[in-house]
């Protein structure tokens, strides 16, 4: 059986966003997939000379402004 859930890593523990249909103390195998940031996918392609974190912050601010205008 495969289950896909969103989870948050906090204080050394993965915390699922919703309850899981598992028995107490059941052993499972976990595969982690980090979502890729826009900066990681586009960094360097547009001639940006700053760092990826600054690009990501500018992108997020731009997306927020665009959302507010819609």
C-alpha positions in Angstrom: 0.0 0.0 0.0 1.3 3.5 -0.9 0.2 6.6 1.0 1.2 10.1 0.0 0.8 12.9 2.6 2.2 16.3 3.3 4.4 16.5 6.4 6.4 19.0 8.3 9.9 18.3 9.8 10.1 19.8 13.2 12.5 19.2 16.1 13.8 16.0 14.5 10.4 14.5 13.8 8.2 14.3 10.7 4.7 15.4 11.5 2.0 14.3 8.9 -0.6 16.9 8.1 -3.4 14.4 8.7 -3.8 11.1 10.6 -2.4 8.0 8.9 -4.2 4.7 8.6 -1.5 2.7 10.4 -1.4 0.5 13.4 0.4 1.7 16.5 4.2 0.9 16.2 3.8 -0.4 12.6 7.1 -0.3 10.7 7.0 1.6 7.4 9.4 2.8 4.8 9.6 6.6 4.1 10.7 8.3 1.0 11.2 12.1 1.1 10.5 14.4 -1.8 11.3 18.0 -1.3 9.3 20.4 -3.4 11.6 22.4 -5.7 11.6 26.1 -5.4 11.3 28.4 -8.4 14.8 29.7 -7.7 16.2 26.2 -7.9 14.5 25.6 -11.3 15.3 29.0 -12.9 18.4 30.2 -11.1 21.0 31.2 -13.7 18.7 31.0 -16.7 17.7 34.7 -16.6 21.1 36.2 -15.9 20.4 36.7 -12.2 23.7 37.5 -10.4 22.4 37.4 -6.9 22.0 34.2 -4.8 19.1 31.8 -5.0 17.6 32.8 -1.7 17.3 36.5 -2.7 15.7 35.4 -6.1 13.2 33.2 -4.3 12.3 36.0 -1.9 11.7 38.4 -4.8 9.7 35.8 -6.7 7.5 35.2 -3.6 6.9 38.9 -3.2 6.0 39.3 -6.8 3.5 36.4 -6.6 1.9 37.9 -3.5 1.4 41.2 -5.3 0.0 39.5 -8.3 -2.4 37.5 -6.0 -3.6 40.7 -4.3 -4.3 42.4 -7.6 -6.4 39.5 -8.9 
